[in-house]
Amino acid sequence: MLVEFVSECGIVSDKLPYTIGGLCLQEPMALITNWLIAAICFICFYNLGEPTSEFEKYWKRFYLFFGLSTVFGGLGHTFFFYTDIYGKFPCWILGIFTSYNAGKAMISLYTPSRTKLLTQLLIIKGIALLTLALTMKSFLFITIDAIVAYLIFCGGFGIYFWKKGMQGFKYIVFGVLVLTPSAFIFLLKLNPHIWFNKDDLSHVLMMITIIFFYVGIRFIRDYFEEQEKLNLLK
């Protein structure tokens, strides 16, 4: 099928408009990078296998929701001419569930008496920011939700457990450090190139981050399995 890069649909040129079969499409790189993230997420989801703890259960859900959100995210960019901002809503909604599960995974290992309160904060944060995002039609609030979830819950609790001697959490922290520049890239609208804009750069950082998360999860699983064996030997 012939792919033609044109702007005859009235789409601005920096959105890289193109047509396939008469459809007015745009942002091909956003589709590619979103679906690369989705592919990595689904591979991680599969490779994690059967969860052995609440920690793993919520991380599996994280990869599932993240994968689904980026599938719809790519479509929302590509078919923006037809769906406008509403085509991005499925990605935003699933993104809120993604960050919720990342937060739940991290606090699942924390003091049980405080877990309920932290869960309530995660829920309130997600509902409030999603409501603002949908009513004001702004991705900014989804970005804020991600910053809070990954910086505070993944980064903050990651450092806490790392200091407790669980070395696997350092990979969670490294992942957060890799992802942190994404907020500035988005807010400052730093576009390296028309074929590799702020969204594409952020997506590459996300890919690296979720791989770091996966490595950390596997190390943490090994740590708890080793601790369980030691307890059985006592």
ZADOFI-649253 format. One record per residue: y, z, x of N, C-alpha, C in turn; residue in one letter. Coordinates in steps of 0.1 Angstrom, whole numbers, plus 2048, in hexadecimal, padded with zeros to 3 digits. Layout:
YZXYZXYZXa
...
# end
This chain:
7F480080980080080080C800809m
8167F78068227F680E82B80280Dl
82F80881883981281884680D81Dv
85180E81585D808819868813819e
86F81482587A81E826887818821f
88B81D8168978178108A082280Av
8AC81F8068B48297FF8B98237F2s
8B28197EC8B68127E08B581B7D4e
8AE8277D58AD8307CA8B98397C8c
8C28387D28CE8407D18CC84D7D9g
8C184F7E08BF85B7E88C68597F5i
8CD8647F98D58648068CC861811v
8D185A81B8C88558278C286082Fs
8C986C8308C48778388B887E832d
8B487A8258A887F81F89C875821k
89F86B82A89586182D88E85B821l
89585581888F84F80C88584480Fp
87B84380787183880986A8357FCy
86482A7FA85D8277EE84F8247F1t
8468287E78388247E88348207D9i
8308147D782D8107CA8388117C0g
84480F7C58508107BC85581E7B9g
84E8287BF8538367BD85E8397C7l
8688407C38738447CC8708527D2c
86C8527DE86885E7E58718617F1l
87086D7F687987180187287C80Aq
87887F81587488981F865889822e
86187E82885387D82C84E888836p
85788C83F8548968498518A4842m
8598A68378578B38308498B382Aa
8448A88258378A781F82C8A982Al
82E8A38358248A48408248B2845i
82F8B884882F8C684E82A8D0844t
82E8CF8378298D882D81A8D782Cn
8158CB82C8068CA82A7FF8CD837w
8058CD8427FF8D284E7FD8E184Dl
8088E88488078F68467FC8F983Ci
7FB8F28317F18F48277E38F282Da
7E18E88367D48E683C7D08F2845a
7D98F784C7D79038557D390F84Ci
7DB9118427D891C8397CA91C833c
7C691082E7B990F8277AE911832f
7B090C83E7A690E8487A591D84Ci
7B092484D7B093284F7A993A844c
7AD9368387A793C82C79893B82Cf
79392F82F78492D83077E93483By
78493484777E93B85377E94A852n
78795084A78795E84877A963841l
77495A83A76795E833769969828g
75E97082675F97B81C767987821e
77198B81A77999781F7709A4820p
7739AB82A76C9B882C7759C482At
7819C182678B9CC8247969C781Bs
79E9D08167AA9CC80E7B49C4817e
7B59C88247BD9C182D7B99B282Ef
7AD9AF82F7A89A18307A999A822e
7A79A18187A899B80A7B6996808k
7C099E80B7CE99A8087D298F812y
7CD98F81E7D09848277CA977823w
7BE97881D7B896B8187C096680Dk
7C596F8047CD96A7F97DB9647FFr
7E096A8097EC9658107EA957814f
7DE95481A7DC94681F7DA93C813y
7D39418087D19397FD7DF9357F6l
7E79407F47F493D7ED7FD9357F6f
7FD93880380693180C80192280Cf
7F491F80D7EF91280D7F490A800g
7F29117F47F690A7E88059087E7l
80C9127EC81B9117EB8209057F3s
81A9037FF81E8F88078198EA803t
80E8EA7FB80A8DD7F58148D97EBv
8198E37E28238E07D88318DE7DFf
8338E57EA83F8E37F18418D57F6g
8378CF7FC8388C180083A8B87F5g
8348BA7EA8368B27DE8448B37D8l
8498BF7D98578C27D48618BA7DCg
85F8BA7E98688B27F18678A37EEh
85B89E7EE8588907ED85D88A7E0t
85A8917D585D88C7C786A8927C2f
8738967CB88089D7C78888947BEf
8878877C088F87D7B888C87E7A9f
87F8827A687A88379887B891793y
87789A79B8768A87968828B1799t
88B8AC7A28978B47A58938C17ABd
89B8CC7AA8988D97AF88C8DF7A9i
8898DB79C87E8E17958708DE79By
86F8D47A28638D07A98608D97B4g
86A8E17B88678EB7C38648F97BEk
8658FB7B18629087AB85490D7AEf
8499047AC83C9097AF83A90E7BDp
8409087C784090C7D584691A7D6c
85291B7D08599287D08519337CAw
84C9317BE84493B7B78389407C0i
8309367C58259397CD82993F7DAl
83593C7DF83A9427EB83C9517E9g
8409557DE8429647DB83596B7DBi
82A9657D581D96A7D681896B7E4f
81C9617EC8179617FA81D96D802t
82A96F80183097A80882B988802s
8289887F58239957EF8169987F6y
80D98F7F78009917FC80099580Bn
80A98F81380B9938218109A1822a
8199A581981E9B38198139BD815g
80B9B980A8009C18067F59C3811k
7F39B88187E99B98237ED9C482Da
7FA9C38317FE9CC83B7FF9DB837m
8039DD82A8049EB8267F69F1821i
7EC9E88207DF9ED81C7D99F6826s
7DE9F68337D99FF83D7E2A0B83Fl
7ECA0C8377F6A168397F2A23831y
7FAA2D8327F7A3A82B7F5A3781Ct
7EAA3B8167E7A388087F2A3D7FFp
7F7A49802801A4F7F980EA477F8s
810A3F80281DA3780281AA287FEr
80EA247FD80BA167FA80FA127ECt
80EA1C7E2812A187D5821A157D4k
829A1D7DB838A1B7DB83BA0E7E1l
835A0B7ED8379FF7F48339F37ECl
8289F47E48249E97DC82E9E67D1t
8339F17CB83D9EF7C184A9E97C6q
84D9EC7D28599E57D98569D67DBl
84A9D37DF8479C57E18489BD7D4l
8439C47C98439BD7BC8519BB7B7i
8599C67B88679C57B386F9BB7BBi
86D9BB7C88749B17D18709A37CDk
8639A17CB85F9937C886498E7BAg
8639977B08689937A38779917A3i
87F99A7A988D9997A989298C7B1a
88C9897BC89197E7C488C9717BEl
8809717B887B9657B28849617A5l
88796C79E89096A79289E964797t
8A39697A18B09647A68AF9557ABl
8A39537B28A19457B78A093B7ACa
89993E7A18979357968A393378El
8AA93E78B8B693D7838C293778At
8C39397978CE93479F8CA9277A6m
8BD9237A58B79177AB8BA9177BAk
8B89227C08BB9237CF8AF9287D7s
8AB9217E18A09247EA8A49307F3f
8B19347F38B693F7FB8AE94C7F8l
8AC94E7EC8A595B7E789795B7EBf
89094F7EC88294F7F1882952800i
88D94D80788E95081589095F817t
89896580F89A97381188D97B80Ei
88697780487997D80187097C80Dd
86F97081386696E81F86B97782Ba
87897882D87D97F83887998E837i
87B99382B8789A18288699A482Av
86199B82485299D82584D99C833a
85199183B84C98F848852998853y
85F9998528669A185C8639B085Bl
8649B584E8629C484C8539C784Bi
84C9C184283F9C583F8359C084Af
8369B384E82D9AE8588319B3866c
83E9B18698439B58768449C4878g
84A9CB86E84C9D986F83E9E1870g
8359DE8668299E586681F9DF871f
8229D387581A9CE88081D9D688Dg
82A9D989082D9E189B8289EF89Ai
8289F488E823A0288B814A0388Fy
80C9FA88A7FE9FA88C7FB9F689Bf
8039EE8A08019EA8AE8029F68B7w
80D9FE8B480FA0B8BC804A158BAk
7FDA138AE7F2A1C8AB7E5A198B3k
7E6A0E8BB7DBA0A8C37D39FE8BEg
7D79F88B27D09ED8AD7D79E08B3m
7D19DB8BE7D79D08C57D89C38BEq
7D09C18B47D09B58AC7DD9B38A5g
7E49BE8A27F19BD89B7FC9B68A3f
7FA9B68B08049B08B98059A18B5k
7FA99B8B17FB98D8AD80298B8A0y
80199489780999488B81899588Fi
81B99D89882999F89C82E9928A3v
82698D8AC82A9808B382C9758A8f
82497589E82696B89383496C88Dg
83797988A84497C88485097888Dv
84E97A89A8599778A485A9678A4l
84F9608A38509518A385794D897v
85595388B85A94F87F86995287Dl
86D95D88387B962881886958883t
88694F88D89094588E89193C882p
88793B87988793286E893936864s
8969438638A094785A8AE94285Fa
8B094286C8BD93D8728BD92E871f
8B29288738B19198728B5915864i
8B091C85A8B391884C8C191B848f
8C692884C8D392C8488DE92484Fl
8DC92185C8E691A8638E490A862l
8DA90685B8D78F88598D68F0866k
8CE8F586F8CC8EF87C8C28E387Bl
8C78D787B8BF8CB87A8BE8C4887n
8B38C588F8B18BF89C8B28B089Bp
8AD8AA8908AC89B88F8AA898880h
8AE88C87C8AC88786E89D88786Bi
89488487588688487387F891876w
88789B8798828A887C88D8B2879f
88F8B586C89A8BD8688978CC868n
89F8D486289D8E38628918E785Bk
88D8E08518818E38498748E0852d
8758D58598698D18618678DB86Dd
8738DF8738728E887E86D8F6879l
8728FA86E86D90786885E906865s
85A8FB86084B8F985D8428FA869h
8478F58748408F688183E904885v
84990C88484991A88783F92287El
83F91D87183692486782792186Bm
82491587081791287481291B880m
81B91D889818926895816934890i
81F93888781E94688281194987Bt
80D94087180194386A7F4942873i
7F593B87E7EA93B8877EA94888Fi
7F594D8937F695B8997F196588Ff
7F59648837F096E8797E096E878f
7DB9628787CC9608777C5966883y
7CB96488F7C596A89B7C597989Av
7D197E8957D298D8947C899288Ag
7C698C87F7BD9908757AF99187Ai
7AB98788279D98788879C992892r
7A699589A7A59A08A47A59AD89Cf
7AC9AE8927AD9BB88A79F9BD883i
7999B387E78C9B48787829B9883r
7829B388F7799B789A77B9C689Dd
7889CA89D78C9D88A07859E1897y
7869DF88A7819E88807719E7880f
76C9DC88275D9DB8847589E488Fe
7609E389A75C9EB8A675D9FA8A3e
7689FE89C76AA0C89875FA1188Fq
75BA08886750A0C87D743A0E884e
740A0688E734A07896734A1489Ek
740A188A4742A248AB740A308A2l
745A2F896743A3B88D734A3D889n
72DA3288871FA32885717A39890l
71BA3789C714A3C8A8717A4B8AAl
721A508A4725A5E8A671BA6789Fk
# end
